[in-house]
Amino acid sequence: MKEIKIEINIRALRYEELDEKDRKLIDAAKEATARSYAPYSHFSVGAAALLANGVVVTGSNQENAAYPSGTCAERTTLFYANSQYPDQAVDTLAIAARSETGYLDSPIPPCGACRQVLLETEQRFHQPMRILLYSKNDIYVLEGTKDLLPLSFGGEYLKV
């Protein structure tokens, strides 16, 4: 038998401990939650991506009564960034979520489908993407998607 230990590194910071660039990105993600369309879950998520050229793009979750037809804020944001700025890597992605009573007490991670899109975006540009997960109490800072998806499936497995 062989045992494999996988470690991930997550820093938990307060909003005040972030630099100005990260605070602005978090603020943009929080603002994006206001554009969420979440009449079923009442759970609004916003994301903001800082591109290599300094442009910030945002997106929010968009629900549909046929649940699989909606999309998450992370995918909305990254697909928009990749379609409008196809040659610009995503340096940092900030994600914020709130319920009807306000922003959450603990950060929420992206769903599995979004994690895969984050990974593909990193692989597309051959560089890790910093991820900021916002909550009222802490902001989790991850240095790349591998910290969200340590045993990940990427295009390298399709090359036979």
Sequence and secondary structure as in RCSB ss.txt:
>XXXX:A:sequence
MKEIKIEINIRALRYEELDEKDRKLIDAAKEATARSYAPYSHFSVGAAALLANGVVVTGSNQENAAYPSGTCAER
TTLFYANSQYPDQAVDTLAIAARSETGYLDSPIPPCGACRQVLLETEQRFHQPMRILLYSKNDIYVLEGTKDLLP
LSFGGEYLKV
>XXXX:A:secstr
          EEE GGGS HHHHHHHHHHHHHGGG B TTT  EEEEEEEETTS EEEEE B  SSGGG B HHH
HHHHHHHHH TT  EEEEEEEEEETTEE SS     HHHHHHHHHHHHHHTS  EEEEE SS EEEESSGGGT S
S   GGGG  
